[in-house]
């Protein structure tokens, strides 16, 4: 029914009628029809007036009415200029509705839509995250090609926002921009790459969605984030879970080897199983032995399991299909229960789930057999659900349960829903062919149905019986006779045609009946359905060939009738048969073979499930439901023969090495920050919060939301997110861009041209907006000057930086000597990096952030950190020594107070470059006086060191007060071995023997090096 | 993802449209109308309809079709589940979800839809978050600290619905006397799954307002006794134009609780022209067009069992129907969870005040059918 007819039927509705009429016409010609209705014109006039009034209430009223018009699908584009003026309204309610309007009509009114852009640009910098987010949303939803650069800029900026909600919106905006201008793809992929690194659960789903839409083939972007995504999955919002799970399914199929043993591969079939000969078994045995599951593969399977309990059907289905496609066959079983649970949901959910179960149950009966009764049909089920359930029941039928099922089917046959009853009969037929034990039972049952009063049931039974008999001809003469009798009563053409065909095929088995049937049929030939006529012709031909004595005349009579039939198919068939069977002088070579042609053994029809070949579609997809490839369907690849390098998913080593390089680009950001932060304290705190966020990813959401209040600092620190992946100049660009400044051009960058263009457009749009909004120009100029000064500072910073970079690089011992190592008061305290005082001053911000993030480090980082250390000996100029990522606070007992007569000594490894020599390991010793008198003259006495080992002792301590403690540094060259350094710790009166034995890890030096260098070194070391 | 949404009433009129990307002409719904005509009954309209350029995914609830327009591959359940969530949200906002209500609140509806999806991808679908963004039209908020869980069992599947009105960030734990009964469960996202796995305790920080905490299924092994029985005697005779009809409903193992709200419905065969029946209690109707018999019984008094007796007049000459009609039964039992599930205790951590706690058990018939 169309809306047109509805509109007319409502004409009597009085005042409402014109509106409805207009609605109807507007669907036909959306733009043109408007002016025709004077009343509407008037109406809009008054809306315009309301929008232009000073009262917010009037404006709000007008907007509400306009939104009502949009909702009904009426055209309100004429009001665009009046509405767009209110985009900057202070009233949030009005604003929201204006946004709704803009998103709907901006595409049609591009020029006017530009008027609103500056408002959004301003809102993008609002301290309130919700406002920033909504501004980004609307800005990106306005489908106006001219603002593409602005959108790009806004997205880039928002992707580094401190608020995860804004970042989520940025991820959404990526897809919008991509559909508006696919040429931005490369840039957008960069943003996606960055957002994929995001640790917030809020962002994960949206960015994966963007990934799927923009660059689903860039599977390489996932590697580094794979484990993180797996671990976050449970906490991601439900819609995101669905998208991520589908993506990871695809990922797993490209990155891991098949966990399936040969014999039950996807194409399994028991046939395959039973037929498998010895060769194949051997092969599978081999594979079985060699297969071990990649831990990452296991991780995915394990982490998705809890989601089977989700209340969201889509999530459950997504997990189910993941298990189906990537888990070992033995584990797939756990999904059945959850899928069966979904069957208690709505009709639509049932429909999709049943379809998927139908596909699964063909391959793996066992999975759903325990739930057989869940698929019993209820009389209230819609027909489509009924037929699907029937389909599944058929798939599940086996020798054990068939009798129960057949009893159930008997009930269904009696159903009032005849379509369903017919489907049930088909089902019985399929069961009969699949399970040979019951073929006869089924056949008998079906024959009984032949006496059913309902014609549809009978007809369907006939058709099914025909198929069954075809499979096992011979012995069923009785049934054929019975069916021949039915011809007198049954009227459904398909059934009649089936019976005739059956008799024709078996005419030699029922030699008496067949000619009689033909006789009856000849009598009523003209009144039969076309379908039946064709079969009468066939029957005649077959009888003519086998029993021409009795039927020759009859057949010729029928052929004559057929010759003058109205249907050309029948005339055609008649001509064909006549030529073929009736010998005459013209008849060609073929007529010799007529008998062979007509009475050839015909292959029995295969009764198989319509879901048989659906399994090549990924389960749970639209394509699977439709059984055709939907637009944008991504093929699930086959398992690779050999797994691609699993190390690509290792993250920590590389990331950390980058992050902890003092010379790394990442750090360049920090000094620049100082200039904009209101107070250093605040900066530091936000630093650490953002750092810890990107590191640990725990509880980041709350922190960040709080951080919003101080916009400046938050923006600054948030830019650290992107820092490690981008060059400094790019970062600089971004900053300036953020300020809408022209100074951008000064900076040269890789994409200088592009950037210039952007700044131009943003300038021009700024100019546009300033003509309307006086206030905006003010803020513009302000920000401009600010950013100019900023740029200067940034360059200065750069120079500073490069200077600094050299220092830790070369690592002059002389520089280090300047540093007086104040003995640290307690061994627990974290050490400051051993750098020159001037450097320390310069890098204050850096150090603070480093240490603060060190605190948040967990022990898990230790191993990776140790990996990145190298032995002192390996130290060479192109290796950059980095500060340790993690310093254990664990101390070791050197001398217990009981055995030391009150003098206790502990030592620990501060993991700093040793100041006494570059081959030495720093050791800090803390001495405690637990007695009640002074201990004097503490020093190192006799050393008993293995060959080659060297030790730089601490200076003699004159005296140690009671309850006092002192920390001293030593350097020991352990010669890269874990041999014990034994020496004596002496006081004025006593000497104690003590030992230091280093753990291997403490002999390593943390360095940062590129992967290439690492490999080079590795080769050298191996060969050495 | 979701491109557009059309709301269509049962007379085939599009009364609301919303687009999240470029506007899709409403003529795309013609394909839907075609399918609707073919399906004869609303229930039979396929939930997924392919058209040349789009795919239409729909759900049918409250006599309204919610038709989503999709352009590319997407898990169909994703869209269907979302559409159901939209309906739930409307219900939550307006109490009922019907055409007039949606039309009356079109602005709120539009704002809600705007927040629920961004570029076709779900943004905020939790009702408590939405309510913070957009106020429901009538503000009915009582500031009482209450928690009520009502356990409703239908056959052997049930749900725990919670109504939480607690300030702050209360951390609740709910434990059962007999958690082993629960065979299969699905949770609201707020429930900590790990705790359930290890201790069989529901630990969660609840959202505000009404939500479904848990749906569960009690395994068929400890199948619960069905609390009602139906005695029936329905007979058609071939030659006669009169048939006999008699049904009696009685209680069975209800632990002394009353069975109430009993409604018996049955779809009579086409051949039945009319029925003249006398109920021992309650009221009954028979619609000669749809052939639907409905008998509102009310409470069952075990001393005097309700019955419905009488005759059916059948179409003359028509043969006897093959199948006797199925009888559908609805009923409720207050203060009894037929599954035997019992809540042990509910504790609150993280907040200082003392909450009001309450629990209501209820048994409700799901799809209770008697084949005659």
Interface residues (C-beta under 8 A of the other chain):
Chain A: X1 X2 X3 X6 X27 X64 X67 X68 X70 X71 X72 X73 X96 X97 X99 X100 X104 X107 X137 X140 X141 X143 X168 X169 X172 X173 X175 X176 X179 X206 X209 X234 X237 X238 X239 X242 X246 X306 X309 X310 X311 X312 X313 X314 X316 X317 X318 X337 X338 X340 X341 X344 X346 X347 X348 X349 X351 X352 X353 X373 X378 X379 X380 X382 X383 X384 X411 X414 X415 X416 X452 X453 X454 X620 X621 X622 X623 X625 X626 X628 X630 X631 X632 X633 X634
Chain B: X1 X11 X12 X13 X14 X15 X16 X17 X18 X19 X21 X22 X23 X25 X26 X27 X30 X33 X37 X41 X43 X44 X46 X47 X48 X50 X55 X58 X59 X60 X61 X70 X71 X72 X73 X74 X75 X76 X77 X78 X80 X81 X82 X83 X84 X106 X107 X109 X110 X111 X114 X118 X119 X121 X122 X123 X125 X157 X183 X184 X185 X186 X187 X188 X189 X193 X194 X197 X212 X215 X217 X220 X267 X269 X270 X319 X321 X322 X323 X326 X328 X367 X369 X371
